[in-house]
Amino acid sequence: MKLLEVTDLQVHFPVERGWFRKPIEFVKAVDGVNLELAPGETLGLVGESGCGKSTLGRALVRLVNPTAGRIRFNGIDLLTLEGKALRQQRRKLQMIFQDPASALDPRLTIESIVGEALEIHQIVRGRKARRERIGQLLTDVGLHPDHRNRYPHEFSGGQRQRIGIARALAVEPRFIVCDEPVSALDVSVQAQVVNLLHDLQEQRGLAYLFIAHDLAVVEHFSHRIAVMYLGNIIETGSARSVTRLPRHPYTQALISAVPALDPLTRRTRIVLGGDVPSPIHPPKGCPFHPRCPLAESRCRYEPPVPREILPQHWVSCHLAK
Amino acid sequence: MLLLDIRDLTLAFGTGPNAMPAVEGLSLSLSQGETLGLVGESGSGKSITALSIARLLPSPPARYLRGQIRLDGRDVLTATPRSLRELRGGVVSYVFQEPGSSLNPVLRIETQIRETLRQHRPQAADRPEVIRLLERVGIPAPERRCREYPHQLSGGMQQRVMIAMALASRPKLLVADEPTTALDVTIQAQILELLDDLSEEFGMSILLITHNLGLVAQLADRVAIMYAGQIVETGPVPEVLRSPLHPYTRLLLNSVPQLGKDRARLTAIPGSVPSLPNVPPGCRFHPRCPHAQPDCRQIEPVELPAASLNRTVRCPYALTFT
């Protein structure tokens, strides 16, 4: 049974002009995305800045409201929920942000930061139970329970990210959107946080949407990978299949652009020309065609549909084989 | 002859008992046409070292306590303001991490590049030269682009403009401080390619400052690894990356996930990088080092030649672990 099913999800932001703030154009940040996630699974979402990956993540936990489409979580349609019913479901969907320094309130102690959600959702009753629960959460993420009365500025970047994780775990979610959780951290600390997320998944059966631009981290951490370009998912499959047998020319370029650590295998880089086009006026046909080294005439007017090219490996490209 | 020769550089912020040493006993050299990667995490002192080369750090608060920096035969730390002005741009140019904040938002691209040209090559300070430079760094439609303002360009384009500006004075050394960190990987690949071509074409030396070992593997000839204000290991890129000696380098290489390599868990380095006032005594890495010996806590190791003639490592036990 699927934990999360997303169908034709669209998030369009209006660009307003004039006295009456009339929307004249739309930024098509997420433009028809389909994806699925099983319990305990990690889906890695990669793409360049501006491709809509963060917006997609935020839409899944309804931090932004989608303009169209459907999100089914545990069989419940999230987009029709409001008020109390929404709050109840939100408890099962949490988020971890990129910059832990700005995601934590500098004036609150760690205890208040982690405990706030416990109160809102009335998870524990009584001060003693609350204290115990917070102590347990801090221990779970590798912090010392005695640190509960400290403030965020007293912690290093990696420790702050642990606090963010403890806060997300407080409400016992089943699904966590991790939006670039390690990209603001030092290389030597990244591995600690990645390993922690991995252990928590094994202990609690959490499902993750792991958003990152670093393909190597995503490959390492995810079961499946989805590659996003201009609001569309253009390739998706198992992590192994997508990184070793990429079929979409964009994915191929993305992978060849990752600098290899071994100086003797300087990869032949497929260097893409140009920049990502504006999501206000995405190109007609295949969104990637203006930068695609293989583009043919039909790529210019006919949008490709996803095809299953290898088992469980879907590619939106007319030319992929 | 060495283009850049830094010997025993020690630099602190503040005075008296509150002085915080940011760089200690740092020696580096770079010959003409060579690319050196200076690798370290945040707070390791790599950017401060880079800024010291043209004495760009305001002093005070920065104080040079010991050491010497020789750039193109001139002593930077005792140079007169006039001679410094010639060195800056004339011998060494910089490209920084965030092109958006390095460019002047209210001046057209052309005006900004011409400013550099007027200073260093006044006879060439005209539009055709600006267009030639923009063309060289791969900006499409340079005639149109040179009349635009920085905000009209994408991040990758802005970084190309910064590189064009750095090249305008025909420097012998380009210091690139995290030049691609703010950019996407596909754009990063474009900029890398460009830097590689330029160093070959002009015989320019590059000091590449980064936390990304992958970039060093792809671009640099030699590498120096910094930790908490000191260089812990130097050597040719293939040797250091394939058979690292210092425990920090080994762990760093193992903690970076690599595409196409299966590994269930990443090797994490426990703890975090010490901040300036809290640098531990003895070997600065000892609290995080899995091989630390009792004397590592007290005795500060020195840089020793190791394995081959052109490698050094700051760890007396480096050759004893396998």
Interface residues (C-beta under 8 A of the other chain):
Chain A: E48 S49 S156 G157 G158 Q159 D186 V187 S188 V189 Q190 A191 Q192 V194 N195 H198 H213 D214 L215 A216 V217 E219 H220 F221 T243 R244 A253 L254 I255 S256 A257 V258 P259 A260 L261 D262 P263 L264 R266 R269 V271 L272 G274 D275 V276
Chain B: E41 S42 P140 S154 G156 M157 D184 V185 T186 I187 Q188 A189 Q190 L192 E193 H211 N212 L213 G214 L215 A217 Q218 V237 P238 L241 R242 L251 L252 L253 S255 V256 P257 Q258 L259 G260 R263 R265 L266 T267 A268 I269 P270 S272 V273 R288
